[in-house]
Amino acid sequence: MWLDNTCSDRYDKPYLDCSPEQQKEILDKIAYRKNAAADSSLSQGVEFFSFLRNMTADGFFTSEIGIKYLGYIGSTYLTEFPGCPPVSEA
């Protein structure tokens, strides 16, 4: 609802009726907390986007594929921690 209202104010149409460029623009704005500091009207969107990003990461890393990605092998004793797996550039 916030996204539709904000797009209606900025672009005179709800989010799904906006052009792909307008959709990307508003999502880019709410993806970073610094934008809410510069424009307080974005604060609710920024908070929601942050919450959604955290829930997505939690969902992935607690799923079977996420656990495999982490190389988690259960509650075992490690003599040393090899570090996190590398992040692909793609």
C-alpha positions in Angstrom: 0.0 0.0 0.0 2.8 2.4 0.8 4.5 1.6 -2.5 1.3 2.3 -4.5 0.6 5.5 -2.6 4.2 6.8 -3.0 4.1 5.9 -6.7 0.8 7.6 -7.1 2.2 10.8 -5.5 5.4 10.7 -7.6 4.2 9.3 -10.9 0.4 9.6 -10.8 -0.1 5.9 -11.0 0.2 2.8 -8.7 3.4 0.8 -8.7 2.4 -1.9 -11.2 1.2 0.7 -13.7 4.6 2.5 -13.6 7.2 2.0 -16.3 10.0 -0.4 -15.5 12.3 2.6 -15.1 10.0 4.2 -12.5 9.7 0.9 -10.6 13.4 0.6 -10.5 13.9 4.2 -9.4 11.5 3.8 -6.4 13.0 0.5 -5.4 16.5 1.9 -5.7 15.4 4.7 -3.3 14.1 2.4 -0.6 17.0 -0.1 -0.9 19.3 2.1 1.2 18.8 3.7 4.6 20.8 6.8 3.6 18.0 7.7 1.3 15.5 7.8 4.2 17.9 10.2 6.0 17.8 12.5 3.0 14.0 12.1 2.3 11.9 11.2 5.4 8.9 10.4 3.2 10.9 7.2 2.2 11.4 6.0 5.8 8.5 3.5 5.8 9.5 2.0 2.5 13.2 1.8 3.6 12.1 0.0 6.8 9.9 -2.5 4.9 12.6 -3.2 2.3 15.1 -3.8 5.0 12.7 -6.2 6.8 11.9 -8.0 3.5 15.7 -8.3 2.7 16.3 -9.8 6.2 13.4 -12.2 5.9 14.6 -13.3 2.5 18.1 -14.0 3.8 16.7 -15.8 6.8 14.5 -17.9 4.6 17.3 -18.9 2.2 19.9 -19.7 4.9 17.5 -21.8 6.9 16.4 -23.8 3.8 18.0 -27.0 2.5 19.7 -25.2 -0.4 21.0 -22.4 1.9 22.3 -24.9 4.5 24.1 -26.7 1.7 25.5 -23.4 0.4 26.9 -22.7 3.8 28.5 -26.1 4.0 26.8 -26.7 7.4 27.4 -30.3 8.6 25.6 -30.1 11.9 26.7 -29.7 15.5 30.3 -30.8 15.1 33.4 -29.7 16.8 35.8 -27.7 14.5 39.4 -27.2 15.5 39.6 -24.2 13.2 37.1 -22.1 11.3 37.8 -22.2 7.5 35.8 -19.0 6.9 32.8 -18.3 4.7 32.4 -19.6 1.2 33.4 -17.2 -1.6 30.6 -15.1 -3.1 30.4 -15.4 -6.9 30.7 -12.2 -9.0 27.7 -13.1 -11.1 
